[in-house]
Amino acid sequence: MVLDLVVIGLAITLGPLHNSAFILLLSSRHGVRQGLAFLLSWLLNLVVVIALVMLLTNGQPPAHHTAPSTAAIAVKLAIGVALVLYGSYRHRRPPRPHGPPRWTARIDNATWVTAAGLAWVLQPWGLVGAGAATALDADLSTLSDWLALTGYCLLATLSLIVMEMYVVWAPASANARLNNLRNWLSRHQEQLIVTLSLLVGLWLTARSIYDLVA
């Protein structure tokens, strides 16, 4: 479970779409406040999903080869296959120009509520679902599983935390470097999406098949 959560958490935090949007928020007129709203909303979404899973299982993992356990593995398998197919589709389709989303023109006037809502919209829910299915194996009677779930939520938010702290501590240099990062993400967005989709999809597919037959 821990290794799966690390892979999923890394894939979430490295996603180019929400990182680019977050940098735009940070560079706006009330960047620190809007960035904090986005960050906290992003983290809250992850925590709520994990909490719902723990309520569903009552903090006890289902026994292996039972219907709940098999269903969770099947969900991860379906997400893994979907990610592989999606990555293959994005790789084969003709290149398309990526212009800035229309909402970026109004970013300076965005409220903290808008920033928080944007985090919900940009959350990669397929990967979050895979994390939720993995969390079914957590046993809340053990400290290690508590730490694993906490670490997963923080890892999936790590890029946002680092950028927010960077802007707070060194706003002058942070704005320039983060804008350079956003330009790089924009130029390599397609490659990043394809690579992350294929790598995580293949990992989830292989792990799920192994768990089903083991």
C-alpha positions in Angstrom: 0.0 0.0 0.0 2.7 2.5 0.9 4.6 2.2 -2.4 1.3 2.6 -4.3 0.5 5.7 -2.4 3.9 7.2 -3.0 3.6 6.6 -6.8 0.1 8.1 -6.9 1.1 11.0 -4.7 4.1 11.8 -6.8 2.0 11.7 -10.0 -0.6 14.0 -8.5 1.9 16.6 -7.3 3.8 16.6 -10.6 0.8 17.3 -12.7 1.4 20.3 -15.0 -2.2 21.6 -15.2 -2.8 22.5 -11.6 0.8 23.7 -11.1 0.5 26.1 -14.0 -2.8 27.4 -12.6 -1.3 27.8 -9.1 1.7 29.8 -10.4 -0.8 32.1 -12.2 -2.7 32.6 -8.9 0.6 33.3 -7.1 1.6 36.0 -9.6 -1.8 37.8 -9.3 -2.5 40.9 -7.2 -3.5 38.9 -4.1 -1.3 35.9 -5.0 -0.4 34.7 -1.5 -4.0 34.7 -0.3 -5.3 33.1 -3.4 -2.6 30.5 -3.4 -3.3 29.6 0.2 -7.0 29.2 -0.6 -6.1 26.9 -3.5 -3.6 24.9 -1.5 -5.9 24.4 1.5 -8.8 23.4 -0.8 -6.6 21.0 -2.6 -5.4 19.4 0.6 -8.9 19.3 2.1 -10.2 17.5 -0.9 -7.6 14.8 -0.5 -8.3 14.5 3.2 -12.0 14.3 2.8 -11.7 11.5 0.2 -9.5 9.5 2.6 -11.8 10.2 5.5 -14.8 8.9 3.6 -12.9 5.7 2.7 -11.9 5.2 6.4 -15.6 5.7 7.4 -16.6 3.1 4.8 -14.1 0.5 6.1 -14.3 1.6 9.8 -10.5 1.8 9.7 -10.1 -1.9 9.1 -8.9 -3.3 5.7 -11.2 -5.8 4.1 -10.0 -9.4 4.1 -8.2 -10.5 1.0 -10.2 -12.2 -1.8 -13.5 -10.9 -0.4 -15.9 -8.9 -2.5 -14.8 -5.5 -1.1 -11.1 -6.3 -1.6 -11.6 -7.5 -5.1 -13.8 -4.5 -6.0 -11.1 -2.1 -4.8 -8.5 -3.9 -6.9 -10.8 -3.9 -9.9 -11.3 -0.1 -9.5 -7.5 0.4 -9.5 -7.2 -1.9 -12.5 -9.8 0.1 -14.4 -8.1 3.4 -13.6 -4.8 2.0 -14.6 -6.1 0.8 -18.0 -7.9 4.1 -18.5 -4.7 6.0 -17.9 -2.7 3.9 -20.3 -5.4 4.4 -23.0 -5.6 8.1 -22.3 -1.8 8.5 -22.5 -1.6 6.5 -25.7 -4.4 8.6 -27.2 -2.7 11.9 -26.2 0.6 10.6 -27.6 -0.9 9.7 -31.0 -3.1 12.6 -31.7 -1.8 15.5 -33.7 -0.2 18.3 -31.7 -2.5 21.1 -30.7 -1.6 24.6 -29.6 -2.3 25.3 -25.9 -3.5 28.8 -25.4 -4.1 30.2 -21.9 -7.5 29.3 -20.5 -10.1 32.2 -20.7 -10.2 32.5 -16.9 -6.6 33.6 -16.7 -7.6 37.0 -18.0 -9.7 37.5 -14.9 -7.3 36.1 -12.4 -6.4 39.4 -10.7 -10.1 39.9 -9.7 -10.6 36.3 -8.5 -11.7 35.9 -4.9 -10.4 33.3 -2.5 -13.6 31.3 -3.1 -12.8 31.2 -6.8 -9.3 30.0 -6.1 -10.6 27.3 -3.7 -13.1 26.1 -6.3 -10.4 26.0 -9.0 -8.5 23.5 -6.9 -11.5 21.3 -6.8 -11.9 21.5 -10.6 -8.3 20.8 -11.4 -7.9 17.9 -9.0 -6.9 14.8 -11.0 -9.9 12.8 -9.8 -8.8 9.6 -11.6 -5.6 9.5 -9.6 -7.4 10.6 -6.4 -9.8 7.6 -7.0 -6.8 5.3 -7.3 -5.4 6.7 -4.0 -8.8 6.1 -2.4 -8.9 2.5 -3.6 -5.4 2.0 -2.3 -6.3 3.5 1.1 -8.9 0.7 1.6 -6.0 -1.4 2.8 -5.2 1.0 5.6 -5.5 -0.3 9.2 -6.0 2.7 11.4 -5.0 0.7 14.5 -1.4 1.0 13.4 0.7 4.1 13.5 2.5 3.3 10.2 -0.7 3.4 8.2 -1.7 6.7 9.8 1.7 8.1 8.7 1.3 6.6 5.2 -2.1 8.2 4.6 -0.8 11.6 6.1 2.3 11.4 3.9 0.2 10.6 0.8 -1.9 13.7 1.3 1.1 15.9 1.9 3.1 14.4 -1.0 0.2 15.1 -3.3 0.2 18.7 -2.2 4.0 19.1 -2.0 4.6 21.2 -5.1 1.9 23.7 -4.0 3.4 23.9 -0.5 6.9 24.5 -1.8 5.7 27.3 -4.2 3.6 29.0 -1.6 6.4 29.1 0.9 8.9 30.3 -1.8 6.6 33.2 -2.7 6.2 34.1 1.0 9.9 34.0 1.8 11.4 35.4 -1.4 8.7 37.1 -3.5 11.0 39.0 -5.9 13.0 36.0 -7.0 10.1 33.6 -6.7 7.8 35.4 -9.2 10.5 35.4 -11.9 11.5 31.8 -11.4 8.0 30.5 -11.1 6.9 32.3 -14.3 9.8 30.6 -16.0 8.6 27.3 -14.6 5.1 28.0 -15.9 6.4 28.7 -19.4 8.4 25.5 -19.3 5.3 23.5 -18.1 3.3 25.1 -20.9 5.8 24.0 -23.6 6.1 20.5 -22.2 2.5 20.0 -21.0 1.7 17.3 -23.5 4.8 15.3 -22.9 4.3 15.5 -19.1 0.6 14.4 -19.3 1.5 11.5 -21.6 4.5 10.3 -19.5 2.6 10.5 -16.2 -0.5 8.8 -17.6 1.5 5.9 -19.1 3.8 5.4 -16.1 1.2 5.5 -13.4 -1.3 3.6 -15.6 1.2 0.8 -16.3 2.1 0.7 -12.6 -1.5 0.4 -11.4 -2.4 -2.1 -14.1 0.5 -4.4 -13.2 0.0 -4.1 -9.5 -3.7 -4.8 -9.7 -3.3 -7.9 -11.9 -0.7 -9.2 -9.5 -3.0 -8.6 -6.5 -5.9 -10.4 -8.3 -3.9 -13.5 -9.1 -1.6 -13.6 -6.1 
